[in-house]
Amino acid sequence: MTAINLPASKSISNRALIIQAVNPEIIVQNLSTAEDTVNLQKALNQLKEGNSKIFTGEGGTTFRFFLAYAATQKKKIIIEGSEHLNNRPVKPLLKALESLGARFEYLKTPYKPPLKIITPVNLNKEKVEIDASESSQFLSAMLLIAPLFKNGLLIQTNEKIASESYVRMTLHLMQFFDVEVSVDEQVFKIPKKQYASKQILVENDWSSATYWWITAFLLPYKKIKLKQLPLPSFQPDASIVELLKAYIEFVPDGKDLIIWKKPDAPNSAYKIFGCENCPDLIPSLAVFCAVAQMPCKITGTKTLYKKESNRVKALKNELNKIGVKVKELSENELEIIPPPKLVLNHPKINTYNDHRIAMAFAPLKILFPTLEIENPSTVNKSFPNFWNEFNKMFNVE
């Protein structure tokens, strides 16, 4: 049995950092070492120190959460990110902050970074509308800063919320710190109450665990122990357990989780997987279906076009290199059609500077030891120690 050390959850860590910024007496333990979290922590420290120009790196969550918090502070600062980050969507969040009184100077393109905060939000305001149909992070950013408003805040969303499970994660953490949010369909009412001074231990990351389901399938009867991985968990990507329970056995072992391929895994009949609330695991699921030679339809893909890469395009291009056909049935549905036998048609997997593409395709090195993963350091965004953990199990460079 091989034990795998997983990183702390980036999603929980980033939310906890904003909550801690609102109440500095909060203690956060087991903080993620992912680049996105390190950049958010650095940005918050620089804001406190009075820096006038702050770089937030590649992460969409990092920029959006920091922007919302910084807009509550009486500081004129410039916020910028990487070239790719500067082209990711953020307009709905900026419009919501403007409706609360904030003013921004857009240094290159309207409603995109880099930008300068000219005037902070008016913390006496009591209501805001926000469109979270493109990203749940817009709504989460507003929820996290809501306790700073002097009379509480009512948040109205007018469209279907993308990846709603991540909003539930935000609400779960707010509740942990004693801020109860009243939810009535698309209306969120946050009371006039501060976050309680507590200590939180960040769970290890389920998104980083999903790649080992592919590994377990490709190494029959080899058991993998995923260290300090909670089950049940409020992290959306823990749903991989239910999605693939017919193929991968799982047994909790104290605080760890042991997984291995079921010897009686069913034949690969056509499957339909709903991933509306767990889009980050779609690259792992698509590769799993490919190696299991399981034709399938995956729904919930519409947010993949504007992640760290266009993940739909990435999956189509890279799975094609092993003979797998990927069809876009609609903007929200993909079909995966594996061939009778996987064959390596190209020596390199392009990662598009996307950590999840790199890690989802890494287990293919079990089938094709000469396969090269381009730009392997991109995994630092969420799982800096990934390759060391990977090399524990396989004699690969």
N, C-alpha and C positions, 0 to 999 in steps of 0.2 A: 504494500500500500504506500502511495506517495502522498505526502501532506503538502498542500498548497496554501501559502499565506496570501490572503486577499487584502487589497487596500480598503480603507474605510470609505464609506459611501460619500461620493462627491456631492450628490444631490442633497443629502442631509447636512453635510458639512457647510455647504454654501448658504443654506437657509439658517443654520445655527449661527453662522458668523454675522448675518444681518440682525438676527434677534439679539445677539450679544452686543452689537454696536448700539442698539436701542437701549439695552440695559447692560452696562459694562460689568456689573457684579455677577453675571452669569459665567459659569465655568464650562468650557467645552473640552471633553477628553476624546482621544482617538480621532483627532482631526485628520482628514484626508491629506495626503502628500501630493495629490494630483496637481498638475500645473494650474488648472483653473482655480482651485481652492487657494493655492499659494498666491496666485495673482490677486484674488479677491482680498485675502488677508493683508497683502502688501498695500493694495489700493486704500483699504480702510485705515491702515496705519498712516499712510501718506496724507490722507485727508485730515486726520487728527493732528498731524505735525504741521499742517498749513501749506503743503505743497500746492503750487498753482497749476501744475500740469501732471496728469495721472494717466498711465498706460495700463490697460486692463487685459492685454493679450488677445488670445484666440477665442475665449469662451463666451458664448451667448449668454449663459446664466450669469457669469461673472459681470459682464457689462450691464445687463438689464437690472440685476439686483443692486449693483453699486450705483447706477444712475438714479434709481428711485430713492435710495437712501441719501445720496449726495444732494438730491434736490430738496431735501428737508432741512439742510444745513445752510447757514447764512454765509456761504463761501462762494466766491466767484472762481471757478476752476475750469480748466480745459480737460475733457475726457476723450481719450482716443484708444483705438484698439488696432489689431493687425489689419492688413489690407483686406483679408477675407472677412473678418469680423465687421469691418466698416460697411460691408455690403449685405449683411444679414438683417432681417426685418426688425424694426424697433419703433416704427411710426405710431402704432396704436398706444404704446406706453407713453411716448412723448406727448401725444395729443391729450391723454388723460392727465398728465402732469401739468400741461399748459392750462387745462380747464380748472385746475386747482390753484392757478395763479403763477406758476413757474414761467420764466421766459428764458429762451435759449438762443444763442447765436450759432448758426450752422456754418462751419468754417469751410466746407467744400460743397456738400449737397444737402438740400433741405431734408430734415427728418432722418439724417444719418450722421454717425460720427465721422470725423472728429467734431465735437461741439463744445460750446462754452456755456456754463450755467451763469446767467446774468442775474436772475431773481429766483429765490426759492419758492416753494409752494406756500400757500397761506394755510397754516395749521388750524385756523378757525373754520375752514370749510368743512362741510358735513356730508357731501355727496359727490360721487364721481361715476361716470360711465366709462367702460373700457371694452374694447373688442378683443376677446381672447381666442378667436376662431383660428388664428394663425399660430399662436403659441400660448400655452398655459402659463409660461413664465411672466407674461405681462400682468396677468391677474395675481400670480403669486408674489410678484414684486410689490404690488399695491397692498396686498394683504399683510405682508411682513412689516411694512412701515406704518400701517393703520393705527397702532397704539400710540404713535406720536401725535395724532390729531387730538386737539384739546376737548372735543365733544364727541369723540368716536367718529366712525366713518361708515357710510353706506355705499357699497360698490354694486353697480348695476352692470350686468353683461347682457348684450343684446343678440349675441350669436351663440351657436353651439361652441362649447369650450373644447379646444384641442387637448388631447392627452389629459383628460380630467383627473386621472388618478394622481398626477403630480400636484394638482390643487389639493386633493385629499391629503397628500403627504404634508403640504404646507399647513393645512388646518390641523392635522394631527400634532405637528410640532408646536403650533400656537397653543393648542389645548394643553400640551405637556407643560407649557410655561404659564398656565392658568388664564389664558385669554380664550374664552369660548366665543366662537363665531356662529351667529344664527344664519342658517341658509334656507332660503325659500325659493326653490327653483333657481332662477338666475340672479337673485339678489342676496348679497352677503352683507350682514350687519355686524360690524365690529364695535364692541362697547368701549366706553371710556375706561380703559383699564391698562395698566402697565404689565409687561412681562415680569413674572415672578423670578426672584433671584434663586436659581437652582443650578444644579450640575447635571450635564447630560453626557452620556457615553454614546458616541456615534457608532451605529451598526456598521459591520463590514458590508461591502458593496455587492449587491446581487447582480448589477449590470456586468461587473467584472467576473462573476461566477458563470455566466451563460456560456462562455467559450469552452468551458471544461465539459459541458454536455456533449459537444462535438467530439472532444478528445476521448471521452469515455466510450462513445459509440465506436470509434475507430480502433480502440484497444480492448477487445472483448475480454471479459473476466478480470481486467485490471481495475482495482479499486482506487478511487481518488478521494482523499479526505480534504474537504474544503474547510479551513480553519475559521472558527469564530463566525460562522454564517448562520444567522437566526432563521428559524422556521417555526411558526409563521412569522411573516414580516410585512410591514406596511409599504415596503418598496415595491413599485409596480412590476419590476422584472422578476420578482419571485414567482410570477405566474408561469415561468418556464417549467416549473415542477409539474403543474397541472397539464400544460400543453403537451409535454413529452413523457408523461408518466407511463405510457404503454411501452416505451422504448428504454428508458433509463430508470433503474431502481434507485431509491434514495432512502437512507436511514439516518435519523438524527443520532448523534453520538455525543452526549453531553451538549456542549456549545458548538460542536462541529457538525458537519453534514458529510456523510459518506455516499458516493454515487458510483454506479457501475452499469454496464450494459446488461439488460435483461437477456438471458439465454433464449427465452421464448418470445422475443420481440416479434410482433406481427409482421406479416408481409406488407410491403409498401403500397397499400391501396391509396387512392386519391384522398387527400385530406383538405379540410378548410380550417385555417387558423385565424381567429379574430385578434388583432393586435392594436386596436384603437387606443387602448390605455397603456400599452407597453411598446411604443415604436422603437425604442432603443435596442430591443432584443431582436428586431427583424433581421439585421445582417447575420446574427448567429443562427437564427431559425432557418433562414434561406440556405445557408451553408450546410446546416444539419440535414435538411431535406435533400440537398444535393448528394451528400455522402451516403445517406440512407437510401438513395435512389427512390425517393418518395415524391411522386408528383403531388403538387398542392397548390392551393390558392391562399394567399395571405392578404387579409384586409387591414385597413388602418395605415396605409402607406403615404397618405397625402402630405404629411409633414416631413417626409424624408427628402424632398426635393431641396429643402433649404436648411439642412443640418451643416455639420462641418464640411461636408461635400454634398453633391447631389447623389444621395445613396442609392436611388433607383438606377441612375446611370451607372454608378460604380458596380452594383450587383450584376447588372446586365453585361457589362464589359468583362468583368473578372470571372464570373461563373461560366461565361462562354469559353474561357480559356481551358476549361476542363470538360467542355462539350455540353454544358447545361444551358438550356434555353430559358430565358426570362421574358415573359410577355407582360406588357402593361394593359390589363383588361379595362382599367379606368384610372383616374388620378388617385384613386384610393384602393386599388387592387392590383396585386401582382400574381402571376402564375409561374410556378417553377416546374420545368419539365426536364428531369435528368435523362441521360442516355442509358442504354442497357449496361454500358461500362464506362466509367470515367477515364478519360485519357488526357494527359497534359499536352496542350497544344502550344503553350507559350511558357518560357522559363521564369517569368517574373510576374508577380501580382502587384499592380499599381495600387497605392493606398489613398491617393488624392489628399494626402496630409490629413487623413481621417483615422483617428485612433480605433474606432470600432470596426472599420473595414480591415485594418491591419490585424487586429486580434481575432476577428471572425475567420479570416482566411489562414491564420497561422497553423491550425491543426492539419491543414492539407499537406504539411511537410511530413506527416506520418505516411501518407500515401505516396508522396513525391518528394523524397529527401533532397533532391537538387533544387527544389523550388525556392526562388528568391522572393522575399518580401521587401519591396521598395520602401525606403525611408522608415526603417523600423523604429526609430526614436519617436515617431509620432504617438506611440503608446503612452508617452509621458503625460499626455493631457489628462489621463484618468488612472493609469496603472503603471507607474514608473518602473516597477520591478517585474513587469510581465515576463520579459525574456529570461530572466534568471529563474523564475518559477517554471517557465516552459521547459527550460533546459534541464531541470531536475528529472524530468520524465523521459526526455528523448535526447539521444546523442546527436544533437544538431547544433550548428553554429548560429 
